[in-house]
Amino acid sequence: MDTGRTVYRLTQLYVSGLCLAGVFTLGWLFVPRVRESIQVAGLWFGSRGSGS
């Protein structure tokens, strides 16, 4: 197994996940009904890997 390729792929997936979380965050900010029930800070804390 090529370690460099694996690290690159994992990094690519991580960054893609952050971008997806950003898109969902923008959606939540523009839908007031959903915004009240979601804690956006918790989403970012967990998606960055800080929560694990």
N, C-alpha and C positions, 0 to 999 in steps of 0.2 A: 504494500500500500504506500502510495506517495504521500508523505506527511505534509509537504507544502501544499499540495492540492486540497487535502482535507482541511487544513487550517484556513485556506482561502475560501473554501465552500462554506465552512461554519461562520466565518466572518461575513460573508455575503448574505447568509440566511439571517444573521443577527441584525445587520443593517436594514435588510428588507422588512424585518419585524418591527424595527423602530419606525420606519417610514409608514408602515401600515397602522401602527398605533397612533402616529401623528394624524393620519387621515381620519381615523375614528374619533380622535379628540376634537378635531375641527367639526365633525358632524355633530358631536354631542354639544358643542358650544353653540351651534346654530339651531338646535332643537330644544327649546326651553323645557318641554315636558319631560324629556329624558335627562336633561342636565341636573335636575334636582335629585335624581336617584343614583347618580354615578359620581364617584369620587375620582376625579381625573388625576389627582396627585398619586393616588394608589395605583392607578394604571401605569403611570410612568415609572413609579418606584419598582413595580414588578417587572415591567418589560425591559428595563435597563439591566436587569440582573442583580440589582442592589437588594432585592427582596429575598434572594436565595442564599 
